[in-house]
Amino acid sequence: MYALITGASSGIGFECAKILASKGYDLIITARSVDKLNKLSEEIKSTYNKEVVIIPLDISKKENIEELFNKTKDYEIEVVINNAGLGKVGMFNEVTDDEDYNMININVTAMHMVLKHYADTLTKGYILTVASIASFAPGPKMATYYATKNYIRSYAEAIRYELKKMKKDIGITILAPGPVNTNFNDTANVTFTLKGVDANKCANYAIKRMFKKKKFATPKWSVRAATRFMRILPHRTSMRICYKSQSKKQK
Ligand SMILES: NC(=O)c1ccc[n+]([C@@H]2O[C@H](COP(=O)([O-])OP(=O)(O)OC[C@H]3O[C@@H](n4cnc5c(N)ncnc54)[C@H](OP(=O)(O)O)[C@@H]3O)[C@@H](O)[C@H]2O)c1
């Protein structure tokens, strides 16, 4: 049985790959960094003796997403970790058009199509879609990122509901973490003001919740409490807090 992980070359995806191999899954791993995928594959083969299929690709492009679906169609996939994504901090007009296109192509289009495709083609299994606590409110100074994560959280919740109506045995879990120690901050050009969670701990927690078919996974009780609070706050208050906190984080 296979587990497919997008964005497996680092951070949360990388840790999910190792955990799923330790649980007996063969892996299909994707990202752009072929060297990192090869290294991960060697580690998994030698430590867990599992098969690893590497599909190097830039998931921001439609033809590559289609290639991923085509190349995975003959594998018996039970787990999908829909994870590849990135953020950018700054006022809306400080983020370049190319950066916005890239974020939307990956965090919205690719995540949407991966979730849709495997929710439709898996006979049974588990899909973990990586959103963020940013998925519950608008986020001034990180507006595109927050909007993309709101989109995928909303889409995943609706698909989860529809699958239940269809009586399809596929769990959809939305990972909504606070800061996690990965390469995310370097890409987003931020330094976290809150202490980040270890990526392995985050992945372990998310996978446990996924196998229990829980709707949400948010590691760390303080972040869970903050998320509950954020969800009931009027948006103008949460936006004031977000603007201040992103301003402190911007490098
Ligand atoms: N770290 C946090 O604080 C945090 C908090 C909430 C949510 N998240 C979410 O967690 C997910 C994983 O991020 P991370 O924190 O683990 O960061 P990360 O270490 O930067 O990992 C991002 C992964 O996405 C892949 N990726 C990026 N652009 C890609 C592209 N064009 N095509 C294919 N793969 C691409 C990267 O691989 P290559 O560069 O090799 O392509 C890498 O494997 C993201 O969806 C992020 O929004 C992170």
Ligand as a Chemical Component Dictionary entry (heavy atoms), coordinates in Angstrom:
data_LIG
# 
_chem_comp.id                   LIG 
_chem_comp.type                 NON-POLYMER 
_chem_comp.pdbx_formal_charge   0 
_chem_comp.three_letter_code    LIG 
# 
loop_
_chem_comp_atom.comp_id 
_chem_comp_atom.atom_id 
_chem_comp_atom.alt_atom_id 
_chem_comp_atom.type_symbol 
_chem_comp_atom.charge 
_chem_comp_atom.model_Cartn_x 
_chem_comp_atom.model_Cartn_y 
_chem_comp_atom.model_Cartn_z 
_chem_comp_atom.pdbx_ordinal 
LIG N1  N1  N 0  6.182  25.995 8.867  1  
LIG C1  C1  C 0  5.108  26.619 9.317  2  
LIG O1  O1  O 0  5.167  27.425 10.260 3  
LIG C2  C2  C 0  3.761  26.320 8.726  4  
LIG C3  C3  C 0  2.614  26.719 9.436  5  
LIG C4  C4  C 0  1.369  26.455 8.896  6  
LIG C5  C5  C 0  1.258  25.785 7.686  7  
LIG N2  N2  N 1  2.379  25.413 7.010  8  
LIG C6  C6  C 0  2.211  24.724 5.719  9  
LIG O2  O2  O 0  2.951  23.510 5.731  10 
LIG C7  C7  C 0  3.208  23.101 4.385  11 
LIG C8  C8  C 0  4.640  22.595 4.280  12 
LIG O3  O3  O 0  5.526  23.653 4.545  13 
LIG P1  P1  P 0  6.784  23.508 5.515  14 
LIG O4  O4  O 0  6.539  24.347 6.691  15 
LIG O5  O5  O -1 7.135  22.082 5.702  16 
LIG O6  O6  O 0  7.868  24.293 4.636  17 
LIG P2  P2  P 0  9.119  23.809 3.778  18 
LIG O7  O7  O 0  10.113 23.142 4.643  19 
LIG O8  O8  O 0  9.522  25.023 3.021  20 
LIG O9  O9  O 0  8.511  22.714 2.770  21 
LIG C9  C9  C 0  7.763  23.082 1.639  22 
LIG C10 C10 C 0  7.706  21.899 0.693  23 
LIG O10 O10 O 0  6.921  22.288 -0.449 24 
LIG C11 C11 C 0  7.664  21.999 -1.636 25 
LIG N3  N3  N 0  7.393  22.949 -2.704 26 
LIG C12 C12 C 0  7.459  24.311 -2.659 27 
LIG N4  N4  N 0  7.239  24.820 -3.876 28 
LIG C13 C13 C 0  7.030  23.755 -4.708 29 
LIG C14 C14 C 0  6.770  23.628 -6.105 30 
LIG N5  N5  N 0  6.682  24.704 -6.910 31 
LIG N6  N6  N 0  6.610  22.394 -6.620 32 
LIG C15 C15 C 0  6.706  21.296 -5.839 33 
LIG N7  N7  N 0  6.957  21.343 -4.516 34 
LIG C16 C16 C 0  7.122  22.567 -3.967 35 
LIG C17 C17 C 0  9.134  22.121 -1.192 36 
LIG O11 O11 O 0  9.962  21.343 -2.053 37 
LIG P3  P3  P 0  10.984 21.922 -3.148 38 
LIG O12 O12 O 0  11.461 23.257 -2.684 39 
LIG O13 O13 O 0  12.028 20.872 -3.215 40 
LIG O14 O14 O 0  10.168 21.982 -4.400 41 
LIG C18 C18 C 0  9.079  21.503 0.191  42 
LIG O15 O15 O 0  9.190  20.106 0.110  43 
LIG C19 C19 C 0  2.872  24.310 3.506  44 
LIG O16 O16 O 0  1.629  24.081 2.873  45 
LIG C20 C20 C 0  2.752  25.462 4.511  46 
LIG O17 O17 O 0  1.879  26.462 4.075  47 
LIG C21 C21 C 0  3.614  25.658 7.509  48 
# 
loop_
_chem_comp_bond.comp_id 
_chem_comp_bond.atom_id_1 
_chem_comp_bond.atom_id_2 
_chem_comp_bond.value_order 
_chem_comp_bond.pdbx_ordinal 
LIG N1  C1  SING 1  
LIG C1  O1  DOUB 2  
LIG C1  C2  SING 3  
LIG C2  C3  SING 4  
LIG C2  C21 DOUB 5  
LIG C3  C4  DOUB 6  
LIG C4  C5  SING 7  
LIG C5  N2  DOUB 8  
LIG N2  C6  SING 9  
LIG N2  C21 SING 10 
LIG C6  O2  SING 11 
LIG C6  C20 SING 12 
LIG O2  C7  SING 13 
LIG C7  C8  SING 14 
LIG C7  C19 SING 15 
LIG C8  O3  SING 16 
LIG O3  P1  SING 17 
LIG P1  O4  DOUB 18 
LIG P1  O5  SING 19 
LIG P1  O6  SING 20 
LIG O6  P2  SING 21 
LIG P2  O7  DOUB 22 
LIG P2  O8  SING 23 
LIG P2  O9  SING 24 
LIG O9  C9  SING 25 
LIG C9  C10 SING 26 
LIG C10 O10 SING 27 
LIG C10 C18 SING 28 
LIG O10 C11 SING 29 
LIG C11 N3  SING 30 
LIG C11 C17 SING 31 
LIG N3  C12 SING 32 
LIG N3  C16 SING 33 
LIG C12 N4  DOUB 34 
LIG N4  C13 SING 35 
LIG C13 C14 SING 36 
LIG C13 C16 DOUB 37 
LIG C14 N5  SING 38 
LIG C14 N6  DOUB 39 
LIG N6  C15 SING 40 
LIG C15 N7  DOUB 41 
LIG N7  C16 SING 42 
LIG C17 O11 SING 43 
LIG C17 C18 SING 44 
LIG O11 P3  SING 45 
LIG P3  O12 DOUB 46 
LIG P3  O13 SING 47 
LIG P3  O14 SING 48 
LIG C18 O15 SING 49 
LIG C19 O16 SING 50 
LIG C19 C20 SING 51 
LIG C20 O17 SING 52 
# 
